[in-house]
């Protein structure tokens, strides 16, 4: 008869996600994961099978958490433009508030692991598409309410906005202040 688990698996997963997010997949050791989750090596592997599987679970959890934030962004007060600008500003603010100036966990996964692991690549694509869908939805809302003047298709504009945000976040990892990133977002918004 197996012993019942004496820990909160969701809390352990959240701790592992935070560790991968701060230190990347390659930069996170099993010892780091044990320290972060409070689990022994055997409990970690019995629960999550291995580091790669735990990373995949962390990416799924990240998607779940970000989906809630995305729903809140859509339901927030304001025009499509105001919602979009608030969302972009919040992403940069969160980055600058973290000690590591960490960027989106999924962008990290796409850059670090890429297509070398098809499961990670699929999870990254799903999350990136979900965020692009949100951007497209907010841009289309802004086009309908007149707060975004561009007549280019919302989906195409969302791709440009998404690429610009990812680029700003990567550059801000090594920037000495957030002025350039904020200016880039303001310039991007002025083009819409």
N, CA, C and O atoms as a DFTB+ gen file, in Angstrom:
768 C
 N C O
     1  1       0.849      -1.176       0.000
     2  2       0.000       0.000       0.000
     3  2       0.896       1.241       0.000
     4  3       1.815       1.348       0.812
     5  1       0.628       2.164      -0.900
     6  2       1.456       3.373      -0.972
     7  2       1.020       4.388       0.075
     8  3      -0.141       4.445       0.482
     9  1       1.999       5.184       0.492
    10  2       1.716       6.234       1.482
    11  2       1.051       7.410       0.780
    12  3       1.381       7.721      -0.364
    13  1       0.114       8.064       1.466
    14  2      -0.480       9.254       0.858
    15  2       0.548      10.384       0.808
    16  3       1.436      10.475       1.656
    17  1       0.411      11.225      -0.186
    18  2       1.322      12.364      -0.298
    19  2       1.062      13.328       0.838
    20  3      -0.080      13.571       1.228
    21  1       2.153      13.874       1.362
    22  2       2.046      14.779       2.499
    23  2       2.424      16.193       2.106
    24  3       2.931      16.954       2.931
    25  1       2.183      16.551       0.857
    26  2       2.509      17.897       0.399
    27  2       1.470      18.341      -0.620
    28  3       0.728      17.529      -1.171
    29  1       1.434      19.621      -0.852
    30  2       0.515      20.219      -1.812
    31  2       1.192      20.196      -3.181
    32  3       2.113      20.972      -3.438
    33  1       0.733      19.309      -4.050
    34  2       1.359      19.146      -5.361
    35  2       1.282      20.437      -6.187
    36  3       2.224      20.776      -6.903
    37  1       0.159      21.151      -6.085
    38  2       0.009      22.409      -6.836
    39  2       1.001      23.463      -6.353
    40  3       1.586      24.188      -7.158
    41  1       1.184      23.546      -5.051
    42  2       2.153      24.505      -4.506
    43  2       3.571      24.132      -4.942
    44  3       4.377      25.007      -5.254
    45  1       3.869      22.842      -4.961
    46  2       5.191      22.397      -5.412
    47  2       5.396      22.747      -6.885
    48  3       6.476      23.189      -7.277
    49  1       4.367      22.549      -7.693
    50  2       4.450      22.895      -9.115
    51  2       4.649      24.395      -9.296
    52  3       5.463      24.824     -10.114
    53  1       3.906      25.190      -8.534
    54  2       4.061      26.653      -8.625
    55  2       5.478      27.080      -8.237
    56  3       6.054      27.969      -8.864
    57  1       6.030      26.456      -7.220
    58  2       7.403      26.777      -6.811
    59  2       8.409      26.378      -7.893
    60  3       9.367      27.105      -8.158
    61  1       8.189      25.241      -8.503
    62  2       9.068      24.803      -9.593
    63  2       8.957      25.755     -10.777
    64  3       9.962      26.100     -11.399
    65  1       7.738      26.179     -11.087
    66  2       7.532      27.115     -12.191
    67  2       8.308      28.410     -11.934
    68  3       8.983      28.919     -12.828
    69  1       8.212      28.929     -10.735
    70  2       8.929      30.159     -10.390
    71  2      10.442      29.969     -10.522
    72  3      11.153      30.878     -10.951
    73  1      10.926      28.787     -10.153
    74  2      12.357      28.508     -10.236
    75  2      12.814      28.450     -11.691
    76  3      13.824      29.056     -12.050
    77  1      12.081      27.729     -12.521
    78  2      12.419      27.689     -13.948
    79  2      12.338      29.085     -14.560
    80  3      13.172      29.451     -15.387
    81  1      11.350      29.850     -14.162
    82  2      11.133      31.191     -14.701
    83  2      12.310      32.106     -14.350
    84  3      12.734      32.919     -15.172
    85  1      12.818      31.975     -13.162
    86  2      13.925      32.826     -12.731
    87  2      15.279      32.352     -13.238
    88  3      16.179      33.165     -13.449
    89  1      15.434      31.043     -13.436
    90  2      16.765      30.500     -13.718
    91  2      16.892      29.750     -15.039
    92  3      17.978      29.255     -15.340
    93  1      15.854      29.644     -15.825
    94  2      15.802      28.899     -17.087
    95  2      15.829      27.396     -16.838
    96  3      16.098      26.935     -15.730
    97  1      15.546      26.656     -17.885
    98  2      15.548      25.195     -17.776
    99  2      16.952      24.681     -17.485
   100  3      17.158      23.937     -16.527
   101  1      17.911      25.074     -18.306
   102  2      19.285      24.584     -18.137
   103  2      19.906      25.083     -16.839
   104  3      20.724      24.393     -16.231
   105  1      19.522      26.268     -16.421
   106  2      20.102      26.855     -15.225
   107  2      19.484      26.369     -13.925
   108  3      19.906      26.781     -12.845
   109  1      18.491      25.500     -14.017
   110  2      17.819      24.964     -12.838
   111  2      18.251      23.520     -12.624
   112  3      18.027      22.661     -13.477
   113  1      18.857      23.269     -11.504
   114  2      19.295      21.900     -11.180
   115  2      18.201      21.181     -10.394
   116  3      17.252      21.798      -9.910
   117  1      18.354      19.881     -10.280
   118  2      17.427      19.107      -9.455
   119  2      17.494      19.589      -8.008
   120  3      16.471      19.659      -7.328
   121  1      18.684      19.918      -7.543
   122  2      18.827      20.440      -6.176
   123  2      18.058      21.751      -6.023
   124  3      17.429      21.978      -4.989
   125  1      18.100      22.614      -7.039
   126  2      17.326      23.866      -7.000
   127  2      15.837      23.569      -6.877
   128  3      15.126      24.215      -6.107
   129  1      15.373      22.584      -7.643
   130  2      13.953      22.223      -7.605
   131  2      13.568      21.634      -6.255
   132  3      12.488      21.916      -5.736
   133  1      14.452      20.818      -5.687
   134  2      14.181      20.266      -4.350
   135  2      14.123      21.385      -3.313
   136  3      13.238      21.393      -2.458
   137  1      15.054      22.319      -3.385
   138  2      15.049      23.453      -2.453
   139  2      13.779      24.280      -2.607
   140  3      13.154      24.658      -1.616
   141  1      13.399      24.559      -3.850
   142  2      12.241      25.421      -4.099
   143  2      10.931      24.762      -3.672
   144  3      10.045      25.423      -3.129
   145  1      10.815      23.473      -3.918
   146  2       9.554      22.783      -3.636
   147  2       9.487      22.213      -2.226
   148  3       8.408      21.921      -1.711
   149  1      10.661      22.060      -1.607
   150  2      10.699      21.437      -0.292
   151  2      10.584      19.923      -0.357
   152  3      10.399      19.266       0.667
   153  1      10.692      19.368      -1.558
   154  2      10.574      17.920      -1.735
   155  2      11.953      17.273      -1.784
   156  3      12.937      17.890      -2.192
   157  1      11.997      16.029      -1.365
   158  2      13.226      15.252      -1.536
   159  2      13.338      14.886      -3.013
   160  3      12.366      14.974      -3.763
   161  1      14.521      14.480      -3.412
   162  2      14.740      14.079      -4.813
   163  2      13.771      12.951      -5.200
   164  3      13.191      12.981      -6.285
   165  1      13.599      11.971      -4.329
   166  2      12.715      10.842      -4.659
   167  2      11.262      11.286      -4.762
   168  3      10.546      10.829      -5.653
   169  1      10.813      12.160      -3.878
   170  2       9.436      12.666      -3.957
   171  2       9.224      13.487      -5.223
   172  3       8.174      13.406      -5.859
   173  1      10.229      14.276      -5.579
   174  2      10.146      15.089      -6.787
   175  2       9.975      14.191      -8.011
   176  3       9.107      14.429      -8.850
   177  1      10.809      13.161      -8.102
   178  2      10.742      12.270      -9.261
   179  2       9.528      11.348      -9.225
   180  3       8.997      10.993     -10.277
   181  1       9.080      10.953      -8.033
   182  2       7.871      10.130      -7.946
   183  2       6.635      10.920      -8.352
   184  3       5.687      10.357      -8.901
   185  1       6.643      12.212      -8.086
   186  2       5.488      13.040      -8.398
   187  2       5.507      13.537      -9.834
   188  3       4.479      13.520     -10.512
   189  1       6.667      13.977     -10.303
   190  2       6.733      14.638     -11.603
   191  2       7.535      13.860     -12.653
   192  3       7.675      14.349     -13.774
   193  1       8.053      12.703     -12.349
   194  2       8.770      11.801     -13.259
   195  2      10.180      12.264     -13.609
   196  3      11.065      11.420     -13.753
   197  1      10.426      13.535     -13.748
   198  2      11.757      14.019     -14.083
   199  2      11.736      15.510     -14.353
   200  3      10.676      16.136     -14.383
   201  1      12.903      16.063     -14.545
   202  2      13.024      17.507     -14.750
   203  2      12.284      17.953     -16.008
   204  3      11.593      18.971     -15.988
   205  1      12.419      17.206     -17.098
   206  2      11.766      17.596     -18.349
   207  2      10.249      17.596     -18.193
   208  3       9.573      18.513     -18.660
   209  1       9.718      16.574     -17.540
   210  2       8.266      16.498     -17.328
   211  2       7.790      17.608     -16.390
   212  3       6.714      18.174     -16.582
   213  1       8.589      17.908     -15.389
   214  2       8.245      18.990     -14.473
   215  2       8.244      20.333     -15.208
   216  3       7.375      21.173     -14.972
   217  1       9.211      20.530     -16.093
   218  2       9.266      21.757     -16.894
   219  2       8.020      21.874     -17.770
   220  3       7.429      22.949     -17.872
   221  1       7.629      20.790     -18.391
   222  2       6.419      20.805     -19.215
   223  2       5.187      21.129     -18.363
   224  3       4.323      21.896     -18.787
   225  1       5.109      20.554     -17.181
   226  2       4.000      20.848     -16.270
   227  2       4.027      22.311     -15.844
   228  3       2.980      22.943     -15.707
   229  1       5.226      22.843     -15.637
   230  2       5.354      24.259     -15.263
   231  2       4.872      25.155     -16.398
   232  3       4.226      26.172     -16.147
   233  1       5.173      24.796     -17.635
   234  2       4.696      25.575     -18.782
   235  2       3.173      25.514     -18.892
   236  3       2.534      26.511     -19.229
   237  1       2.597      24.355     -18.610
   238  2       1.127      24.240     -18.609
   239  2       0.522      25.111     -17.507
   240  3      -0.478      25.796     -17.722
   241  1       1.135      25.077     -16.337
   242  2       0.642      25.883     -15.210
   243  2       0.747      27.363     -15.527
   244  3      -0.172      28.126     -15.227
   245  1       1.841      27.777     -16.124
   246  2       2.035      29.172     -16.525
   247  2       0.909      29.591     -17.472
   248  3       0.351      30.681     -17.344
   249  1       0.585      28.716     -18.422
   250  2      -0.499      29.008     -19.357
   251  2      -1.823      29.203     -18.610
   252  3      -2.578      30.129     -18.908
   253  1      -2.096      28.333     -17.646
   254  2      -3.324      28.453     -16.851
   255  2      -3.388      29.809     -16.139
   256  3      -4.402      30.505     -16.196
   257  1      -2.302      30.165     -15.477
   258  2      -2.267      31.421     -14.722
   259  2      -2.387      32.630     -15.644
   260  3      -3.104      33.581     -15.333
   261  1      -1.693      32.596     -16.770
   262  2      -1.752      33.712     -17.713
   263  2      -3.117      33.808     -18.378
   264  3      -3.545      34.905     -18.738
   265  1      -3.807      32.693     -18.547
   266  2      -5.158      32.721     -19.117
   267  2      -6.105      33.507     -18.227
   268  3      -6.964      34.235     -18.724
   269  1      -5.958      33.368     -16.928
   270  2      -6.783      34.137     -15.983
   271  2      -6.484      35.624     -16.133
   272  3      -7.404      36.440     -16.190
   273  1      -5.200      35.981     -16.197
   274  2      -4.818      37.386     -16.379
   275  2      -5.352      37.935     -17.700
   276  3      -5.781      39.086     -17.768
   277  1      -5.326      37.121     -18.735
   278  2      -5.804      37.559     -20.049
   279  2      -7.301      37.822     -20.020
   280  3      -7.777      38.798     -20.600
   281  1      -8.039      36.954     -19.347
   282  2      -9.484      37.182     -19.212
   283  2      -9.755      38.489     -18.479
   284  3     -10.664      39.235     -18.842
   285  1      -8.967      38.760     -17.452
   286  2      -9.132      40.014     -16.701
   287  2      -8.824      41.219     -17.580
   288  3      -9.479      42.253     -17.454
   289  1      -7.842      41.106     -18.465
   290  2      -7.493      42.216     -19.357
   291  2      -8.638      42.520     -20.306
   292  3      -8.920      43.687     -20.579
   293  1      -9.300      41.496     -20.810
   294  2     -10.426      41.688     -21.721
   295  2     -11.608      42.324     -20.985
   296  3     -12.286      43.198     -21.526
   297  1     -11.847      41.884     -19.762
   298  2     -13.002      42.357     -19.000
   299  2     -12.779      43.709     -18.316
   300  3     -13.717      44.276     -17.755
   301  1     -11.570      44.222     -18.356
   302  2     -11.254      45.487     -17.679
   303  2     -12.021      46.650     -18.316
   304  3     -12.502      46.553     -19.444
   305  1     -12.119      47.726     -17.583
   306  2     -12.761      48.936     -18.088
   307  2     -11.866      49.630     -19.094
   308  3     -10.643      49.505     -19.031
   309  1     -12.452      50.345     -20.003
   310  2     -11.691      51.174     -20.923
   311  2     -11.868      50.780     -22.374
   312  3     -12.517      49.788     -22.705
   313  1     -11.272      51.585     -23.222
   314  2     -11.297      51.317     -24.655
   315  2     -10.312      50.194     -24.975
   316  3      -9.501      49.799     -24.137
   317  1     -10.400      49.702     -26.179
   318  2      -9.440      48.688     -26.608
   319  2      -8.013      49.191     -26.499
   320  3      -7.120      48.457     -26.076
   321  1      -7.801      50.432     -26.876
   322  2      -6.463      51.040     -26.800
   323  2      -5.979      51.113     -25.357
   324  3      -4.833      50.771     -25.065
   325  1      -6.850      51.559     -24.455
   326  2      -6.468      51.668     -23.039
   327  2      -6.125      50.302     -22.460
   328  3      -5.158      50.166     -21.711
   329  1      -6.915      49.294     -22.805
   330  2      -6.643      47.942     -22.314
   331  2      -5.306      47.426     -22.845
   332  3      -4.521      46.835     -22.103
   333  1      -5.054      47.655     -24.131
   334  2      -3.808      47.208     -24.743
   335  2      -2.611      47.901     -24.111
   336  3      -1.623      47.254     -23.761
   337  1      -2.703      49.207     -23.967
   338  2      -1.591      49.961     -23.387
   339  2      -1.342      49.547     -21.941
   340  3      -0.195      49.449     -21.505
   341  1      -2.409      49.307     -21.208
   342  2      -2.280      48.866     -19.812
   343  2      -1.615      47.483     -19.753
   344  3      -0.757      47.246     -18.904
   345  1      -2.004      46.585     -20.642
   346  2      -1.433      45.242     -20.683
   347  2       0.058      45.286     -20.979
   348  3       0.840      44.607     -20.313
   349  1       0.460      46.067     -21.957
   350  2       1.877      46.175     -22.305
   351  2       2.669      46.814     -21.169
   352  3       3.756      46.351     -20.825
   353  1       2.123      47.873     -20.592
   354  2       2.792      48.534     -19.468
   355  2       2.950      47.620     -18.273
   356  3       3.973      47.642     -17.589
   357  1       1.926      46.814     -18.026
   358  2       1.969      45.867     -16.899
   359  2       3.052      44.814     -17.116
   360  3       3.748      44.439     -16.172
   361  1       3.198      44.339     -18.341
   362  2       4.237      43.338     -18.638
   363  2       5.621      43.909     -18.341
   364  3       6.461      43.227     -17.754
   365  1       5.857      45.139     -18.737
   366  2       7.165      45.757     -18.480
   367  2       7.352      46.058     -16.996
   368  3       8.447      45.885     -16.462
   369  1       6.293      46.505     -16.330
   370  2       6.379      46.793     -14.899
   371  2       6.726      45.530     -14.117
   372  3       7.593      45.555     -13.243
   373  1       6.053      44.433     -14.431
   374  2       6.338      43.169     -13.744
   375  2       7.785      42.746     -13.954
   376  3       8.438      42.254     -13.033
   377  1       8.276      42.939     -15.160
   378  2       9.661      42.561     -15.442
   379  2      10.621      43.374     -14.587
   380  3      11.565      42.827     -14.017
   381  1      10.386      44.664     -14.497
   382  2      11.306      45.522     -13.746
   383  2      11.178      45.331     -12.247
   384  3      12.093      45.677     -11.499
   385  1      10.052      44.783     -11.793
   386  2       9.888      44.519     -10.368
   387  2      10.559      43.216      -9.936
   388  3      10.791      43.017      -8.743
   389  1      10.876      42.328     -10.875
   390  2      11.534      41.076     -10.499
   391  2      13.041      41.299     -10.440
   392  3      13.608      42.001     -11.278
   393  1      13.677      40.702      -9.453
   394  2      15.122      40.865      -9.283
   395  2      15.903      40.429     -10.513
   396  3      16.910      41.045     -10.863
   397  1      15.446      39.379     -11.164
   398  2      16.156      38.851     -12.332
   399  2      15.739      39.542     -13.620
   400  3      16.281      39.251     -14.687
   401  1      14.778      40.456     -13.527
   402  2      14.166      41.101     -14.693
   403  2      13.710      40.047     -15.698
   404  3      13.934      40.149     -16.904
   405  1      13.067      39.042     -15.141
   406  2      12.667      37.909     -15.965
   407  2      11.572      38.295     -16.961
   408  3      10.707      39.128     -16.691
   409  1      11.652      37.660     -18.099
   410  2      10.668      37.858     -19.150
   411  2       9.702      36.684     -19.140
   412  3       9.811      35.795     -18.295
   413  1       8.796      36.676     -20.037
   414  2       7.807      35.612     -20.161
   415  2       8.481      34.237     -20.133
   416  3       9.445      34.003     -20.863
   417  1       7.984      33.344     -19.307
   418  2       8.526      31.989     -19.209
   419  2       8.478      31.278     -20.562
   420  3       9.375      30.504     -20.895
   421  1       7.443      31.540     -21.325
   422  2       7.286      30.883     -22.623
   423  2       8.295      31.422     -23.633
   424  3       8.813      30.661     -24.449
   425  1       8.579      32.709     -23.591
   426  2       9.611      33.261     -24.469
   427  2      10.953      32.627     -24.106
   428  3      11.730      32.261     -24.988
   429  1      11.221      32.497     -22.813
   430  2      12.438      31.796     -22.388
   431  2      12.484      30.381     -22.978
   432  3      13.512      29.953     -23.502
   433  1      11.368      29.666     -22.889
   434  2      11.317      28.289     -23.391
   435  2      11.534      28.247     -24.901
   436  3      12.256      27.385     -25.403
   437  1      10.920      29.159     -25.613
   438  2      11.062      29.189     -27.070
   439  2      12.498      29.473     -27.476
   440  3      13.004      28.881     -28.429
   441  1      13.155      30.372     -26.763
   442  2      14.535      30.727     -27.091
   443  2      15.498      29.628     -26.645
   444  3      16.385      29.227     -27.397
   445  1      15.315      29.147     -25.415
   446  2      16.267      28.194     -24.850
   447  2      16.106      26.781     -25.415
   448  3      17.092      26.147     -25.789
   449  1      14.877      26.293     -25.476
   450  2      14.641      24.910     -25.874
   451  2      14.242      24.829     -27.345
   452  3      14.637      23.907     -28.060
   453  1      13.454      25.807     -27.784
   454  2      13.039      25.850     -29.180
   455  2      12.362      24.575     -29.623
   456  3      11.531      24.022     -28.902
   457  1      12.714      24.107     -30.803
   458  2      12.091      22.899     -31.343
   459  2      12.873      21.635     -30.984
   460  3      12.553      20.553     -31.478
   461  1      13.886      21.757     -30.138
   462  2      14.659      20.583     -29.718
   463  2      13.793      19.607     -28.916
   464  3      14.076      18.409     -28.890
   465  1      12.763      20.100     -28.276
   466  2      11.820      19.267     -27.528
   467  2      10.434      19.608     -28.069
   468  3       9.914      20.693     -27.807
   469  1       9.841      18.694     -28.814
   470  2       8.570      18.980     -29.486
   471  2       7.449      19.296     -28.498
   472  3       6.585      20.121     -28.794
   473  1       7.450      18.656     -27.336
   474  2       6.408      18.944     -26.352
   475  2       6.535      20.368     -25.847
   476  3       5.535      21.081     -25.753
   477  1       7.743      20.793     -25.522
   478  2       7.966      22.175     -25.072
   479  2       7.619      23.142     -26.201
   480  3       6.999      24.177     -25.956
   481  1       8.009      22.819     -27.427
   482  2       7.694      23.690     -28.563
   483  2       6.185      23.834     -28.730
   484  3       5.693      24.937     -28.967
   485  1       5.456      22.746     -28.612
   486  2       3.996      22.798     -28.746
   487  2       3.367      23.629     -27.628
   488  3       2.455      24.418     -27.873
   489  1       3.857      23.449     -26.408
   490  2       3.347      24.240     -25.288
   491  2       3.652      25.723     -25.485
   492  3       2.812      26.574     -25.191
   493  1       4.836      26.031     -25.976
   494  2       5.204      27.425     -26.233
   495  2       4.327      28.017     -27.326
   496  3       3.831      29.135     -27.187
   497  1       4.130      27.273     -28.414
   498  2       3.270      27.769     -29.497
   499  2       1.872      28.057     -28.986
   500  3       1.291      29.091     -29.317
   501  1       1.324      27.155     -28.182
   502  2      -0.039      27.340     -27.670
   503  2      -0.137      28.617     -26.851
   504  3      -1.077      29.394     -27.017
   505  1       0.833      28.838     -25.966
   506  2       0.797      30.020     -25.116
   507  2       1.014      31.296     -25.925
   508  3       0.328      32.295     -25.710
   509  1       1.963      31.262     -26.848
   510  2       2.230      32.443     -27.667
   511  2       1.018      32.784     -28.530
   512  3       0.686      33.958     -28.694
   513  1       0.360      31.775     -29.077
   514  2      -0.850      32.019     -29.872
   515  2      -1.968      32.591     -29.002
   516  3      -2.712      33.469     -29.438
   517  1      -2.082      32.098     -27.794
   518  2      -3.106      32.598     -26.879
   519  2      -2.886      34.087     -26.590
   520  3      -3.835      34.871     -26.574
   521  1      -1.627      34.463     -26.363
   522  2      -1.339      35.873     -26.096
   523  2      -1.587      36.713     -27.343
   524  3      -2.125      37.817     -27.253
   525  1      -1.200      36.198     -28.504
   526  2      -1.455      36.934     -29.744
   527  2      -2.957      37.079     -29.983
   528  3      -3.410      38.117     -30.467
   529  1      -3.734      36.044     -29.645
   530  2      -5.197      36.135     -29.753
   531  2      -5.734      37.261     -28.876
   532  3      -6.613      38.016     -29.290
   533  1      -5.198      37.366     -27.662
   534  2      -5.616      38.441     -26.759
   535  2      -5.288      39.802     -27.364
   536  3      -6.135      40.695     -27.391
   537  1      -4.064      39.959     -27.847
   538  2      -3.683      41.231     -28.462
   539  2      -4.600      41.556     -29.637
   540  3      -5.041      42.695     -29.790
   541  1      -4.881      40.569     -30.453
   542  2      -5.765      40.758     -31.605
   543  2      -7.162      41.179     -31.156
   544  3      -7.781      42.053     -31.762
   545  1      -7.641      40.561     -30.109
   546  2      -8.966      40.895     -29.575
   547  2      -9.009      42.337     -29.075
   548  3      -9.970      43.058     -29.344
   549  1      -7.981      42.759     -28.353
   550  2      -7.954      44.131     -27.839
   551  2      -7.806      45.151     -28.971
   552  3      -8.422      46.215     -28.933
   553  1      -6.996      44.828     -29.967
   554  2      -6.819      45.733     -31.116
   555  2      -8.123      45.839     -31.897
   556  3      -8.529      46.937     -32.278
   557  1      -8.785      44.704     -32.140
   558  2     -10.068      44.727     -32.853
   559  2     -11.096      45.537     -32.076
   560  3     -11.882      46.279     -32.666
   561  1     -11.091      45.397     -30.760
   562  2     -11.998      46.188     -29.919
   563  2     -11.698      47.677     -30.085
   564  3     -12.612      48.494     -30.204
   565  1     -10.414      48.020     -30.092
   566  2     -10.021      49.414     -30.289
   567  2     -10.398      49.935     -31.660
   568  3     -10.771      51.100     -31.801
   569  1     -10.304      49.089     -32.672
   570  2     -10.717      49.503     -34.008
   571  2     -12.225      49.745     -34.057
   572  3     -12.689      50.683     -34.705
   573  1     -12.976      48.904     -33.373
   574  2     -14.440      49.067     -33.342
   575  2     -14.852      50.315     -32.564
   576  3     -15.771      51.028     -32.969
   577  1     -14.163      50.581     -31.434
   578  2     -14.575      51.730     -30.620
   579  2     -13.895      53.032     -31.061
   580  3     -14.141      54.091     -30.483
   581  1     -13.046      52.949     -32.081
   582  2     -12.416      54.140     -32.636
   583  2     -11.159      54.597     -31.920
   584  3     -10.594      55.630     -32.278
   585  1     -10.707      53.858     -30.922
   586  2      -9.512      54.277     -30.185
   587  2      -8.219      53.816     -30.871
   588  3      -7.133      54.290     -30.539
   589  1      -8.342      52.898     -31.821
   590  2      -7.208      52.466     -32.639
   591  2      -7.588      52.729     -34.087
   592  3      -8.555      52.168     -34.602
   593  1      -6.819      53.585     -34.731
   594  2      -7.187      54.068     -36.060
   595  2      -6.720      53.172     -37.191
   596  3      -7.286      53.232     -38.283
   597  1      -5.734      52.364     -36.978
   598  2      -5.158      51.579     -38.061
   599  2      -6.204      50.693     -38.729
   600  3      -7.043      50.081     -38.068
   601  1      -6.130      50.643     -40.052
   602  2      -7.061      49.800     -40.799
   603  2      -6.441      48.450     -41.158
   604  3      -7.093      47.628     -41.802
   605  1      -5.206      48.214     -40.755
   606  2      -4.591      46.897     -40.974
   607  2      -5.360      45.866     -40.151
   608  3      -5.926      46.205     -39.112
   609  1      -5.385      44.623     -40.600
   610  2      -6.097      43.593     -39.844
   611  2      -5.562      43.481     -38.408
   612  3      -4.355      43.531     -38.174
   613  1      -6.467      43.333     -37.481
   614  2      -6.096      43.256     -36.060
   615  2      -5.105      42.129     -35.806
   616  3      -4.188      42.286     -35.000
   617  1      -5.271      41.003     -36.475
   618  2      -4.378      39.857     -36.268
   619  2      -2.951      40.200     -36.705
   620  3      -1.987      39.809     -36.048
   621  1      -2.821      40.933     -37.819
   622  2      -1.495      41.335     -38.290
   623  2      -0.856      42.328     -37.327
   624  3       0.332      42.227     -37.019
   625  1      -1.641      43.279     -36.859
   626  2      -1.120      44.248     -35.888
   627  2      -0.716      43.553     -34.593
   628  3       0.280      43.917     -33.968
   629  1      -1.493      42.551     -34.198
   630  2      -1.166      41.804     -32.977
   631  2       0.197      41.141     -33.102
   632  3       0.950      41.087     -32.130
   633  1       0.518      40.642     -34.272
   634  2       1.834      40.031     -34.485
   635  2       2.954      41.034     -34.308
   636  3       3.995      40.715     -33.732
   637  1       2.747      42.243     -34.800
   638  2       3.765      43.294     -34.662
   639  2       3.902      43.706     -33.195
   640  3       5.014      43.844     -32.685
   641  1       2.774      43.900     -32.526
   642  2       2.802      44.299     -31.110
   643  2       3.483      43.222     -30.272
   644  3       4.295      43.529     -29.400
   645  1       3.155      41.971     -30.537
   646  2       3.729      40.859     -29.784
   647  2       5.240      40.797     -29.997
   648  3       6.001      40.650     -29.040
   649  1       5.668      40.908     -31.241
   650  2       7.106      40.874     -31.537
   651  2       7.828      42.037     -30.865
   652  3       8.922      41.865     -30.327
   653  1       7.219      43.219     -30.894
   654  2       7.842      44.383     -30.262
   655  2       7.953      44.194     -28.748
   656  3       8.990      44.499     -28.160
   657  1       6.894      43.694     -28.119
   658  2       6.937      43.468     -26.672
   659  2       8.017      42.452     -26.314
   660  3       8.780      42.661     -25.372
   661  1       8.083      41.358     -27.060
   662  2       9.118      40.353     -26.791
   663  2      10.505      40.959     -26.936
   664  3      11.379      40.704     -26.107
   665  1      10.719      41.760     -27.981
   666  2      12.019      42.401     -28.182
   667  2      12.367      43.367     -27.069
   668  3      13.506      43.398     -26.603
   669  1      11.394      44.156     -26.641
   670  2      11.624      45.105     -25.545
   671  2      11.985      44.349     -24.275
   672  3      12.907      44.744     -23.561
   673  1      11.273      43.271     -23.988
   674  2      11.562      42.519     -22.767
   675  2      12.961      41.897     -22.798
   676  3      13.666      41.897     -21.789
   677  1      13.350      41.377     -23.939
   678  2      14.695      40.804     -24.044
   679  2      15.740      41.898     -23.836
   680  3      16.697      41.708     -23.084
   681  1      15.563      43.037     -24.495
   682  2      16.527      44.141     -24.342
   683  2      16.551      44.659     -22.903
   684  3      17.611      45.007     -22.383
   685  1      15.388      44.709     -22.267
   686  2      15.318      45.218     -20.895
   687  2      15.984      44.295     -19.881
   688  3      16.254      44.720     -18.757
   689  1      16.256      43.049     -20.245
   690  2      16.971      42.151     -19.324
   691  2      18.336      42.713     -18.971
   692  3      18.837      42.479     -17.872
   693  1      18.947      43.456     -19.896
   694  2      20.295      43.978     -19.660
   695  2      20.339      45.501     -19.636
   696  3      21.419      46.082     -19.524
   697  1      19.195      46.151     -19.740
   698  2      19.154      47.614     -19.731
   699  2      19.466      48.147     -18.331
   700  3      19.267      47.450     -17.336
   701  1      19.945      49.364     -18.266
   702  2      20.246      49.975     -16.974
   703  2      19.035      50.696     -16.386
   704  3      18.990      50.954     -15.183
   705  1      18.058      51.022     -17.226
   706  2      16.784      51.558     -16.740
   707  2      15.698      51.204     -17.743
   708  3      15.989      50.702     -18.828
   709  1      14.453      51.464     -17.383
   710  2      13.337      51.041     -18.225
   711  2      12.875      52.108     -19.215
   712  3      11.838      51.935     -19.856
   713  1      13.615      53.202     -19.354
   714  2      13.186      54.313     -20.208
   715  2      13.064      53.908     -21.673
   716  3      12.080      54.263     -22.322
   717  1      14.026      53.183     -22.204
   718  2      13.994      52.815     -23.620
   719  2      12.814      51.893     -23.910
   720  3      12.134      52.059     -24.923
   721  1      12.568      50.938     -23.043
   722  2      11.439      50.031     -23.239
   723  2      10.112      50.762     -23.191
   724  3       9.242      50.535     -24.032
   725  1       9.954      51.635     -22.217
   726  2       8.710      52.406     -22.123
   727  2       8.535      53.285     -23.350
   728  3       7.422      53.418     -23.859
   729  1       9.628      53.895     -23.839
   730  2       9.559      54.745     -25.028
   731  2       9.169      53.924     -26.258
   732  3       8.410      54.392     -27.106
   733  1       9.684      52.712     -26.350
   734  2       9.334      51.849     -27.474
   735  2       7.847      51.522     -27.459
   736  3       7.190      51.563     -28.499
   737  1       7.322      51.202     -26.302
   738  2       5.893      50.905     -26.198
   739  2       5.064      52.146     -26.545
   740  3       4.053      52.033     -27.238
   741  1       5.474      53.312     -26.078
   742  2       4.746      54.537     -26.409
   743  2       4.769      54.818     -27.909
   744  3       3.763      55.229     -28.488
   745  1       5.925      54.593     -28.533
   746  2       6.027      54.784     -29.982
   747  2       5.138      53.771     -30.705
   748  3       4.430      54.122     -31.649
   749  1       5.177      52.537     -30.266
   750  2       4.332      51.511     -30.860
   751  2       2.849      51.902     -30.759
   752  3       2.101      51.775     -31.729
   753  1       2.439      52.368     -29.599
   754  2       1.040      52.772     -29.417
   755  2       0.690      53.947     -30.312
   756  3      -0.442      54.044     -30.785
   757  1       1.638      54.841     -30.555
   758  2       1.350      56.006     -31.407
   759  2       1.150      55.601     -32.862
   760  3       0.565      56.352     -33.642
   761  1       1.630      54.423     -33.228
   762  2       1.463      53.941     -34.600
   763  2       0.122      53.265     -34.818
   764  3      -0.263      52.992     -35.956
   765  1      -0.579      53.000     -33.752
   766  2      -1.888      52.313     -33.867
   767  2      -3.027      53.303     -33.933
   768  3      -4.187      52.903     -34.031
